[in-house]
Structure formats: structure tokens, C-alpha cells
Amino acid sequence: MSYMFYLLLIVLLVYWVEMPMVNNRNFLITRRNAAEELEAWLKAFNWSNRQELKNKKQLPVYKFYTEVVEVLLDMARKMGGSYQESLLFLREGLQIDRQFEKKIFEATLGIWLQMLLMLSLTWIFIFSALKLVDVAVGPFQLILIFLWQALGLGMLPLVLSHLRKKYFSDIGKLWRMLFILQSLLKVPLARSEVLTMAGVGDLKKINQKSLNALVQKLMETCQKTLKQGISYEEDVNYLMEELRFQEKWHFELFEKRLTVIKLTLLSVFFLPSYLAFIFLLLGDLMALM
């Protein structure tokens, strides 16, 4: 009977995460947030309606995308013109970014569900065993087992935060620079001002070795733009393609590290807790004999 209960619990968890909703969207992952609201605004915005330009309502804040949209709107109010192409480019990047964030969310949600499932199964086994066997394991000992497992779960968000920063923080900085450079390509601003807004001066702060080639290439592109006045469009497009490849590769590394973390938590915090209870149970049974 207990095996059937465990199987049912696993099936329900898998169904909860994987089963699409009526509108073919997973409510756990694509619930409405700032990114989705900003994308909806970009879809609805109409450059031909000058009244929309005058309306300075606050936009949903999502990463650097909101900053770029506000710059484009401000340029349109002051100098006129249409930057629809830049907004379309931003919208495409925002859609890709949302898909990437969804993948990260799914990966982290998966490890959380697995850890919580192990926690539930451990305590279901403990309480079932205590009911079946007429022995009394002290509450202090059970509390120690629970605290040890809670310590493992408490470490999980810290480790996940560290991994996300390690693999994606510098990539995010590069995306910000490249998107601002590309979006402001046709804005009537001095190139030095555009480079300043993109924050290319912070390239020296990017220390991730796997990104060194991209950083060096972008620095050379910016220097040529300032000294020779040539367009950086072609180089930026190339760098964005390369960075997308690097992002996928880093995500694969991130998934592999999640597997290592899962195995570490199971072997250090959950399996010893299970064995500790078995040891206590056997000790009490031997005392009764």
C-alpha cells in the first residue's frame, strides 16, 4: 500500500510540473511578471499614435530592457522619428530572454521538487515505521534528523544563487551592452554617448575566462568606432551570436552542477538521516529483545 502511495505522489508531482494548462502554458513557469508585462506593452505600442509618446506612464522594470525603451521614447519625444525597428529588436531579445529564464526556472524547480519529495518520503517512512513497530524513538532524536535535513534544504538557495551568479552574471552584463549598442544604432546620438550609456567602460570588470575573447573583440570594436567613426553593427551582430552560443554552453554546465548538488544533498543530508533513523529503530528493537 505504501508503494502505491509513493508512486501516486511522484505521478502527481510530475503532472504538476509537466502537464500543460488549458491554454498550453505552465502556470508555474509563465505566470505573469514584469517581463511578460513589458512584452505586452511592446506589442501594443504604436509609433503612429503621438499620444502614446506623450503618455509617460511607468513601464514594468525588467533588467536593462526598460532602460533602453525609455531612452528610445525620450529620443522620439525630443527629436521625433520612429524607432519601431529598435523596439522590434528589443522585443525579440526579450522573448529569447524569457525562454532562457524559463529553462533556468524549470531546472531549479526540478531540484527543489526532488529534494522536497525525498523529505516527504523520509518522514512518511519514519511515521509509518513508528506505527507498525511498537518502539518509541525520542522526539529529540527526530528533531535532530529534521534539523539536519532542513540544513541541507537551507543551503540549496544559497548554492543556486552562487551558481547563477557564477555562470550568468557576466553574460548578463555583456547582453546589456550589446542590446543597448544595437538598439541605439540609429538614434541621433554621438557614438561616445552611446558607448557610455552601454557601459562599455565596465568591460574590464568581466573576469570570466570563457568570455575573454568576446570582451576583447567588443573592446576593439568600440575603439575602432571612436577613432575611425565606422559602424559597429556588423561586429555587434556577430558578438550576439557568439554570446548566445556561450549562454547555451554555460546553461549545460549549470545543469551538470545541479546534478552534482542533488547527489551531494542526497548523500550528505537525506541518506544519513534515513540510515540514522534505521539505526535508532534497530537499537530500540534490540533493547526490547
C-alpha positions as a Markdown table, in Angstrom:
| # | Residue | x | y | z |
|---|---|---|---|---|
| 1 | Met | 0.0 | 0.0 | 0.0 |
| 2 | Ser | 2.8 | 2.4 | 0.9 |
| 3 | Tyr | 4.5 | 1.7 | -2.5 |
| 4 | Met | 1.3 | 2.7 | -4.3 |
| 5 | Phe | 1.1 | 5.9 | -2.3 |
| 6 | Tyr | 4.7 | 6.8 | -3.2 |
| 7 | Leu | 4.0 | 6.1 | -6.8 |
| 8 | Leu | 0.9 | 8.3 | -6.8 |
| 9 | Leu | 2.8 | 11.1 | -5.1 |
| 10 | Ile | 5.5 | 11.0 | -7.8 |
| 11 | Val | 3.0 | 10.9 | -10.6 |
| 12 | Leu | 1.2 | 13.9 | -9.1 |
| 13 | Leu | 4.4 | 15.9 | -8.9 |
| 14 | Val | 5.4 | 15.1 | -12.4 |
| 15 | Tyr | 1.9 | 16.0 | -13.6 |
| 16 | Trp | 2.1 | 19.3 | -11.7 |
| 17 | Val | 5.3 | 20.4 | -13.3 |
| 18 | Glu | 5.0 | 19.0 | -16.9 |
| 19 | Met | 1.3 | 19.0 | -17.7 |
| 20 | Pro | 0.3 | 22.0 | -19.9 |
| 21 | Met | -2.6 | 24.1 | -18.8 |
| 22 | Val | -5.7 | 24.7 | -20.9 |
| 23 | Asn | -4.0 | 27.5 | -22.8 |
| 24 | Asn | -0.9 | 25.3 | -23.3 |
| 25 | Arg | 1.1 | 27.2 | -20.7 |
| 26 | Asn | 2.6 | 26.0 | -17.4 |
| 27 | Phe | 1.2 | 28.4 | -14.7 |
| 28 | Leu | 4.2 | 27.6 | -12.5 |
| 29 | Ile | 6.6 | 28.9 | -15.1 |
| 30 | Thr | 4.9 | 31.5 | -17.2 |
| 31 | Arg | 2.9 | 33.3 | -14.6 |
| 32 | Arg | 2.6 | 37.0 | -15.5 |
| 33 | Asn | 5.6 | 39.0 | -14.4 |
| 34 | Ala | 7.4 | 42.2 | -15.4 |
| 35 | Ala | 9.0 | 40.6 | -18.5 |
| 36 | Glu | 5.6 | 39.5 | -19.8 |
| 37 | Glu | 4.0 | 42.8 | -19.0 |
| 38 | Leu | 6.8 | 44.7 | -20.8 |
| 39 | Glu | 6.5 | 42.4 | -23.8 |
| 40 | Ala | 2.7 | 43.0 | -23.9 |
| 41 | Trp | 3.4 | 46.8 | -23.8 |
| 42 | Leu | 5.9 | 46.5 | -26.7 |
| 43 | Lys | 3.3 | 44.5 | -28.7 |
| 44 | Ala | 0.6 | 47.1 | -28.1 |
| 45 | Phe | 2.7 | 50.3 | -28.6 |
| 46 | Asn | 2.0 | 52.2 | -31.8 |
| 47 | Trp | 4.5 | 54.8 | -33.0 |
| 48 | Ser | 2.0 | 56.5 | -35.3 |
| 49 | Asn | -0.1 | 57.5 | -32.2 |
| 50 | Arg | 1.7 | 60.5 | -30.9 |
| 51 | Gln | -0.5 | 60.5 | -27.8 |
| 52 | Glu | 1.2 | 57.3 | -26.7 |
| 53 | Leu | 4.6 | 59.1 | -26.8 |
| 54 | Lys | 3.3 | 61.9 | -24.6 |
| 55 | Asn | 1.9 | 59.4 | -22.1 |
| 56 | Lys | 4.8 | 58.9 | -19.6 |
| 57 | Lys | 3.3 | 56.1 | -17.6 |
| 58 | Gln | 5.8 | 53.9 | -15.7 |
| 59 | Leu | 6.9 | 50.9 | -17.6 |
| 60 | Pro | 7.4 | 47.4 | -16.0 |
| 61 | Val | 11.0 | 47.2 | -14.9 |
| 62 | Tyr | 12.8 | 44.2 | -16.3 |
| 63 | Lys | 16.6 | 44.0 | -16.5 |
| 64 | Phe | 18.0 | 46.6 | -18.9 |
| 65 | Tyr | 15.1 | 46.4 | -21.4 |
| 66 | Thr | 13.1 | 49.0 | -19.7 |
| 67 | Glu | 16.0 | 51.4 | -19.6 |
| 68 | Val | 16.5 | 51.1 | -23.4 |
| 69 | Val | 12.8 | 51.5 | -24.1 |
| 70 | Glu | 12.7 | 54.7 | -22.0 |
| 71 | Val | 15.7 | 56.1 | -23.9 |
| 72 | Leu | 14.1 | 55.4 | -27.3 |
| 73 | Leu | 10.8 | 57.0 | -26.2 |
| 74 | Asp | 12.7 | 60.1 | -24.8 |
| 75 | Met | 14.6 | 60.5 | -28.1 |
| 76 | Ala | 11.3 | 60.3 | -30.0 |
| 77 | Arg | 9.7 | 62.9 | -27.8 |
| 78 | Lys | 12.7 | 65.3 | -28.2 |
| 79 | Met | 13.8 | 64.7 | -31.8 |
| 80 | Gly | 10.9 | 62.9 | -33.4 |
| 81 | Gly | 11.3 | 59.9 | -35.6 |
| 82 | Ser | 10.3 | 56.3 | -35.3 |
| 83 | Tyr | 12.3 | 53.6 | -33.6 |
| 84 | Gln | 10.0 | 50.8 | -34.3 |
| 85 | Glu | 12.8 | 48.6 | -35.7 |
| 86 | Ser | 14.7 | 49.0 | -32.4 |
| 87 | Leu | 11.6 | 48.1 | -30.4 |
| 88 | Leu | 11.1 | 45.0 | -32.5 |
| 89 | Phe | 14.7 | 44.0 | -31.9 |
| 90 | Leu | 14.2 | 44.5 | -28.2 |
| 91 | Arg | 11.0 | 42.5 | -28.2 |
| 92 | Glu | 12.8 | 39.6 | -30.0 |
| 93 | Gly | 15.6 | 39.7 | -27.4 |
| 94 | Leu | 13.0 | 39.9 | -24.6 |
| 95 | Gln | 11.3 | 36.8 | -25.9 |
| 96 | Ile | 14.5 | 34.8 | -26.0 |
| 97 | Asp | 15.4 | 36.1 | -22.6 |
| 98 | Arg | 12.1 | 34.9 | -21.2 |
| 99 | Gln | 12.6 | 31.4 | -22.7 |
| 100 | Phe | 16.1 | 31.3 | -21.1 |
| 101 | Glu | 14.8 | 32.3 | -17.7 |
| 102 | Lys | 12.1 | 29.7 | -18.1 |
| 103 | Lys | 14.7 | 27.0 | -18.6 |
| 104 | Ile | 16.6 | 28.1 | -15.5 |
| 105 | Phe | 13.4 | 28.2 | -13.5 |
| 106 | Glu | 12.5 | 24.7 | -14.7 |
| 107 | Ala | 15.9 | 23.3 | -13.8 |
| 108 | Thr | 15.9 | 24.9 | -10.3 |
| 109 | Leu | 12.2 | 23.9 | -9.7 |
| 110 | Gly | 13.1 | 20.3 | -10.6 |
| 111 | Ile | 15.8 | 20.1 | -7.9 |
| 112 | Trp | 13.5 | 21.7 | -5.3 |
| 113 | Leu | 10.7 | 19.2 | -6.1 |
| 114 | Gln | 13.1 | 16.3 | -5.9 |
| 115 | Met | 14.5 | 17.4 | -2.5 |
| 116 | Leu | 11.0 | 18.1 | -1.1 |
| 117 | Leu | 9.9 | 14.7 | -2.4 |
| 118 | Met | 12.8 | 13.0 | -0.6 |
| 119 | Leu | 12.0 | 14.9 | 2.5 |
| 120 | Ser | 8.3 | 13.8 | 2.3 |
| 121 | Leu | 9.2 | 10.2 | 1.6 |
| 122 | Thr | 11.7 | 10.0 | 4.5 |
| 123 | Trp | 9.1 | 11.3 | 7.0 |
| 124 | Ile | 6.3 | 9.1 | 5.6 |
| 125 | Phe | 8.6 | 6.1 | 6.1 |
| 126 | Ile | 9.5 | 7.3 | 9.7 |
| 127 | Phe | 6.0 | 7.8 | 10.8 |
| 128 | Ser | 4.8 | 4.6 | 9.1 |
| 129 | Ala | 7.6 | 2.6 | 10.8 |
| 130 | Leu | 6.8 | 4.0 | 14.2 |
| 131 | Lys | 3.2 | 3.0 | 13.8 |
| 132 | Leu | 4.0 | -0.5 | 12.6 |
| 133 | Val | 6.7 | -1.2 | 15.2 |
| 134 | Asp | 5.9 | -0.8 | 18.9 |
| 135 | Val | 9.0 | 1.2 | 19.7 |
| 136 | Ala | 9.5 | 4.7 | 21.0 |
| 137 | Val | 12.1 | 6.9 | 19.3 |
| 138 | Gly | 12.7 | 10.0 | 21.3 |
| 139 | Pro | 11.3 | 13.3 | 19.9 |
| 140 | Phe | 14.7 | 15.0 | 20.5 |
| 141 | Gln | 16.3 | 12.4 | 18.1 |
| 142 | Leu | 13.6 | 13.0 | 15.5 |
| 143 | Ile | 14.1 | 16.8 | 15.8 |
| 144 | Leu | 17.8 | 16.3 | 15.1 |
| 145 | Ile | 17.1 | 14.3 | 12.0 |
| 146 | Phe | 14.7 | 17.0 | 10.8 |
| 147 | Leu | 17.1 | 19.9 | 11.5 |
| 148 | Trp | 19.9 | 18.1 | 9.6 |
| 149 | Gln | 17.6 | 17.8 | 6.6 |
| 150 | Ala | 16.4 | 21.4 | 7.0 |
| 151 | Leu | 20.1 | 22.5 | 7.0 |
| 152 | Gly | 20.5 | 20.8 | 3.6 |
| 153 | Leu | 17.4 | 22.5 | 2.2 |
| 154 | Gly | 18.5 | 25.8 | 3.7 |
| 155 | Met | 21.8 | 25.6 | 1.8 |
| 156 | Leu | 20.1 | 25.0 | -1.5 |
| 157 | Pro | 19.0 | 28.5 | -2.3 |
| 158 | Leu | 22.5 | 29.9 | -1.4 |
| 159 | Val | 24.2 | 27.3 | -3.7 |
| 160 | Leu | 21.7 | 28.0 | -6.5 |
| 161 | Ser | 22.3 | 31.8 | -6.2 |
| 162 | His | 26.1 | 31.3 | -6.3 |
| 163 | Leu | 25.9 | 29.1 | -9.4 |
| 164 | Arg | 23.6 | 31.5 | -11.2 |
| 165 | Lys | 25.9 | 34.4 | -10.4 |
| 166 | Lys | 29.0 | 32.4 | -11.4 |
| 167 | Tyr | 27.6 | 31.2 | -14.8 |
| 168 | Phe | 25.3 | 34.0 | -15.9 |
| 169 | Ser | 26.2 | 37.3 | -14.2 |
| 170 | Asp | 29.0 | 38.4 | -16.6 |
| 171 | Ile | 26.9 | 37.1 | -19.6 |
| 172 | Gly | 24.1 | 39.4 | -18.4 |
| 173 | Lys | 26.5 | 42.4 | -18.4 |
| 174 | Leu | 27.5 | 41.6 | -21.9 |
| 175 | Trp | 23.9 | 41.2 | -23.1 |
| 176 | Arg | 23.1 | 44.6 | -21.6 |
| 177 | Met | 26.0 | 46.3 | -23.5 |
| 178 | Leu | 25.2 | 44.6 | -26.8 |
| 179 | Phe | 21.5 | 45.2 | -26.7 |
| 180 | Ile | 21.9 | 48.9 | -25.9 |
| 181 | Leu | 24.5 | 49.3 | -28.7 |
| 182 | Gln | 22.3 | 47.6 | -31.2 |
| 183 | Ser | 19.1 | 49.3 | -30.1 |
| 184 | Leu | 20.6 | 52.8 | -30.2 |
| 185 | Leu | 22.4 | 52.2 | -33.5 |
| 186 | Lys | 20.1 | 54.6 | -35.4 |
| 187 | Val | 19.4 | 57.1 | -32.6 |
| 188 | Pro | 20.9 | 60.5 | -33.4 |
| 189 | Leu | 23.4 | 60.5 | -30.6 |
| 190 | Ala | 27.2 | 60.8 | -30.5 |
| 191 | Arg | 28.9 | 57.4 | -30.6 |
| 192 | Ser | 30.8 | 58.3 | -27.4 |
| 193 | Glu | 27.5 | 58.9 | -25.7 |
| 194 | Val | 26.0 | 55.6 | -26.9 |
| 195 | Leu | 29.1 | 53.7 | -25.7 |
| 196 | Thr | 28.8 | 55.5 | -22.3 |
| 197 | Met | 25.1 | 54.5 | -22.0 |
| 198 | Ala | 26.0 | 50.9 | -22.9 |
| 199 | Gly | 28.6 | 50.9 | -20.1 |
| 200 | Val | 31.5 | 49.6 | -22.2 |
| 201 | Gly | 33.8 | 51.0 | -19.6 |
| 202 | Asp | 32.8 | 48.1 | -17.3 |
| 203 | Leu | 34.2 | 45.5 | -19.8 |
| 204 | Lys | 37.4 | 45.3 | -17.6 |
| 205 | Lys | 35.2 | 44.1 | -14.7 |
| 206 | Ile | 34.2 | 41.0 | -16.6 |
| 207 | Asn | 36.6 | 38.3 | -15.3 |
| 208 | Gln | 35.0 | 35.1 | -16.7 |
| 209 | Lys | 37.7 | 33.4 | -18.7 |
| 210 | Ser | 35.4 | 31.8 | -21.2 |
| 211 | Leu | 34.2 | 35.3 | -22.2 |
| 212 | Asn | 37.7 | 36.8 | -22.7 |
| 213 | Ala | 37.6 | 36.6 | -26.5 |
| 214 | Leu | 34.2 | 38.3 | -26.7 |
| 215 | Val | 35.3 | 41.0 | -24.3 |
| 216 | Gln | 38.4 | 41.7 | -26.2 |
| 217 | Lys | 36.5 | 41.8 | -29.5 |
| 218 | Leu | 34.0 | 44.2 | -28.1 |
| 219 | Met | 36.7 | 46.5 | -26.8 |
| 220 | Glu | 38.4 | 46.6 | -30.1 |
| 221 | Thr | 35.1 | 47.3 | -31.9 |
| 222 | Cys | 34.4 | 50.2 | -29.6 |
| 223 | Gln | 37.8 | 51.7 | -30.0 |
| 224 | Lys | 37.5 | 51.5 | -33.8 |
| 225 | Thr | 34.1 | 53.2 | -33.6 |
| 226 | Leu | 35.5 | 56.1 | -31.6 |
| 227 | Lys | 38.8 | 56.5 | -33.5 |
| 228 | Gln | 37.6 | 55.8 | -37.1 |
| 229 | Gly | 33.9 | 56.6 | -36.9 |
| 230 | Ile | 32.9 | 53.3 | -38.5 |
| 231 | Ser | 29.7 | 51.5 | -37.7 |
| 232 | Tyr | 29.8 | 48.7 | -35.1 |
| 233 | Glu | 26.6 | 47.0 | -36.3 |
| 234 | Glu | 28.2 | 44.0 | -38.0 |
| 235 | Asp | 30.6 | 43.3 | -35.2 |
| 236 | Val | 27.8 | 43.6 | -32.6 |
| 237 | Asn | 25.6 | 41.1 | -34.5 |
| 238 | Tyr | 28.5 | 38.7 | -34.6 |
| 239 | Leu | 29.2 | 39.1 | -30.9 |
| 240 | Met | 25.5 | 38.5 | -30.1 |
| 241 | Glu | 25.5 | 35.2 | -32.0 |
| 242 | Glu | 28.7 | 34.1 | -30.2 |
| 243 | Leu | 27.3 | 35.2 | -26.8 |
| 244 | Arg | 24.1 | 33.1 | -27.5 |
| 245 | Phe | 26.3 | 30.1 | -28.0 |
| 246 | Gln | 28.2 | 30.8 | -24.8 |
| 247 | Glu | 25.0 | 31.2 | -22.9 |
| 248 | Lys | 23.8 | 27.7 | -24.1 |
| 249 | Trp | 27.1 | 26.2 | -23.1 |
| 250 | His | 27.0 | 27.8 | -19.7 |
| 251 | Phe | 23.5 | 26.5 | -19.1 |
| 252 | Glu | 24.7 | 23.0 | -19.9 |
| 253 | Leu | 27.4 | 23.5 | -17.2 |
| 254 | Phe | 24.7 | 24.8 | -14.9 |
| 255 | Glu | 22.6 | 21.7 | -15.3 |
| 256 | Lys | 25.5 | 19.4 | -14.7 |
| 257 | Arg | 26.3 | 21.3 | -11.5 |
| 258 | Leu | 22.7 | 20.9 | -10.4 |
| 259 | Thr | 23.1 | 17.2 | -10.7 |
| 260 | Val | 26.2 | 17.2 | -8.6 |
| 261 | Ile | 24.4 | 19.4 | -6.0 |
| 262 | Lys | 21.4 | 17.0 | -5.9 |
| 263 | Leu | 23.6 | 14.0 | -5.4 |
| 264 | Thr | 25.6 | 15.8 | -2.7 |
| 265 | Leu | 22.5 | 16.8 | -0.8 |
| 266 | Leu | 21.1 | 13.3 | -1.0 |
| 267 | Ser | 24.3 | 11.6 | 0.1 |
| 268 | Val | 25.1 | 14.1 | 2.9 |
| 269 | Phe | 21.7 | 15.2 | 4.3 |
| 270 | Phe | 19.0 | 12.7 | 3.3 |
| 271 | Leu | 20.6 | 9.3 | 3.1 |
| 272 | Pro | 22.4 | 9.7 | 6.5 |
| 273 | Ser | 19.1 | 10.9 | 8.1 |
| 274 | Tyr | 17.3 | 7.8 | 6.8 |
| 275 | Leu | 20.1 | 5.5 | 8.0 |
| 276 | Ala | 20.2 | 7.3 | 11.4 |
| 277 | Phe | 16.5 | 6.5 | 11.9 |
| 278 | Ile | 17.1 | 2.9 | 10.9 |
| 279 | Phe | 19.9 | 2.7 | 13.4 |
| 280 | Leu | 17.8 | 4.2 | 16.2 |
| 281 | Leu | 14.9 | 1.8 | 15.3 |
| 282 | Leu | 17.1 | -1.2 | 15.3 |
| 283 | Gly | 18.7 | -0.1 | 18.6 |
| 284 | Asp | 15.3 | 0.1 | 20.3 |
| 285 | Leu | 14.2 | -3.3 | 18.9 |
| 286 | Met | 17.4 | -4.9 | 20.2 |
| 287 | Ala | 16.8 | -3.4 | 23.6 |
| 288 | Leu | 13.3 | -4.9 | 23.7 |
| 289 | Met | 14.7 | -8.3 | 22.8 |
